[in-house]
Amino acid sequence: MKKVLLMGKGGAGKTSMRSIIFQNNVARKTRELGPTVSIESSEVQFLGSLSLNLWDCGGQDVYFNNYFATPNHHIFKNVEVLVYVFDVISAELDKDIHFYQTCLEYILTYSPNAKVFCLIHKVDLIQDEERDKVFIEHRKELQVRSEPIQIQAFQTSIWDETLYAAWAQIIHCIIPNITALERNLTNFCKLCGADEVILFERTTFLVIANAATIKHPDIHRFEKLSNIIKQFNLSARQQSHSKSMMIRGSSFTSFIDILTRSTCVMIIISDPDITPAVTQMNIAAARTHFEKLETMHKIT
């Protein structure tokens, strides 16, 4: 079981993003969520056999002081990933960074191999033309304040694809068989004659891996595609006989289908000589192989 700490000051948006990513909540519904009291620990099944022990830690000052009290140092033990969320418009940024640095001290002591991610959140509240500048400034300061720990920082909002982009990277780093998965996906892409093959986790719709023979200019396409996959999943649930979808464009055909119990796949093909029937046969043939791959690398 992989322990993930989700921390940050009260009101930073931790619980909202957790509900969107892991409970398929929609952004407009997060206004109904109340503040986290102390620590809410939940077990999240990911990729079927990977268990995430997600600790959503309340962000009020009294809770932080309690986390740092001697009897409670177990909070920082056996941590695989620390995700610290910063409210980009917070009026108490200095205090926030102080709490963050204290968390890092305990992480260095009790979980020195933990990976640290900083999310500069609520960037939708900043004017579009200022977002990148503000993010770069925050990231630069956090990198200095985090030494000697190497961090990854992302700008995020619950209202666009940035949240999925960040959490896809977070989850990607704790999938134990990711190298083998990516290698096999690359082989599958070549065998299909596809431009690109994208693998999604079926619970969260996060992109797990991709392989491409043609580079795509839109770096945000994976997160945008997550919404398509969500609609596919909803359709598959409502119509038990419907397990696949095909989308025809002017220069390509896209196939969305369930690959394993834990994943679904999108295959993009521009070669007009490759028929839909052949692609569907390739997907069917690949299922057994990828199911075996998941079983071989089962994590509990």
Secondary structure as UniProt FT lines:
FT   STRAND          2..8
FT   TURN            10..11
FT   HELIX           14..23
FT   HELIX           27..32
FT   STRAND          39..46
FT   TURN            47..49
FT   STRAND          50..57
FT   HELIX           61..67
FT   HELIX           70..76
FT   TURN            77..78
FT   STRAND          81..87
FT   TURN            88..89
FT   TURN            91..92
FT   HELIX           93..110
FT   TURN            112..113
FT   STRAND          115..121
FT   HELIX           123..125
FT   HELIX           128..146
FT   TURN            147..148
FT   STRAND          151..156
FT   TURN            158..159
FT   HELIX           162..172
FT   TURN            173..174
FT   TURN            176..177
FT   HELIX           178..192
FT   STRAND          196..201
FT   TURN            202..204
FT   STRAND          207..212
FT   TURN            219..220
FT   HELIX           221..238
FT   TURN            240..241
FT   STRAND          244..248
FT   STRAND          253..258
FT   STRAND          263..269
FT   TURN            272..273
FT   HELIX           276..296
//
